Amino acid sequence: MSISSEARSKNELRAVALARRDALSVQERDDAARAIVTRTPSLEITSSMVVAGYAPIRSEIDPVQLMQRFAAWGAALAMPAISARDAVLAFRAWKPGDALVRGAFGISEPPATAAEVVPDIVLVPLVAFDRAGHRIGYGAGYYDRTLASLRRQKTVIAIGLAFAVQEIPQVPALSHDARLDYVLTETDLFDCRSL
């Protein structure tokens, strides 16, 4: 079975972007997590809105301070939970200080007893991105499937979170790849909605 050139290209780009991200120091990661809060897009946040973040894995940028900013503006918070491989993500209510449990694939998530919610804004982790709002993840497709499913239900804003070193000139995007509305790094906010 041969691997398509798009998949091979994505794998190569993924490896390069992960190496760049992994090379950042702990201090650089901490500084970036604080900096993205100051670059938050101007969105009208109401108390009926749910913002879904994530528990960072590997060397991902930590979204918790940004999530706290959204909570201070009145939004409820959530985090994703993986129910099965090839399924969409479920989102469960969460607030800072709430305990997380180890999920089925070893990723921290709210316990199954937490209320399931449907987010209005999804903070999306990524490996690489381009300025058109295309992203490369780890290759399992969770966020592509989930964003497509959510967007069939209602308007959902997807904000990719990354370090500036994760930017690449062009992601080889496929038709099933969900585009981001914004990409937020420690140095820039890219509005991808009109591209």
Secondary structure as GFF3:
##gff-version 3
##sequence-region A 1 195
A	DSSP	alpha_helix	5	22	.	.	.	ID=ss1
A	DSSP	alpha_helix	26	38	.	.	.	ID=ss2
A	DSSP	beta_strand	50	52	.	.	.	ID=ss3
A	DSSP	alpha_helix	64	72	.	.	.	ID=ss4
A	DSSP	beta_strand	76	81	.	.	.	ID=ss5
A	DSSP	beta_strand	90	93	.	.	.	ID=ss6
A	DSSP	beta_strand	101	102	.	.	.	ID=ss7
A	DSSP	beta_strand	108	109	.	.	.	ID=ss8
A	DSSP	beta_strand	116	117	.	.	.	ID=ss9
A	DSSP	beta_strand	121	125	.	.	.	ID=ss10
A	DSSP	beta_strand	128	129	.	.	.	ID=ss11
A	DSSP	beta_strand	135	136	.	.	.	ID=ss12
A	DSSP	alpha_helix	142	153	.	.	.	ID=ss13
A	DSSP	beta_strand	157	161	.	.	.	ID=ss14
A	DSSP	three_ten_helix	164	166	.	.	.	ID=ss15
A	DSSP	beta_strand	182	184	.	.	.	ID=ss16
A	DSSP	beta_strand	189	191	.	.	.	ID=ss17
###
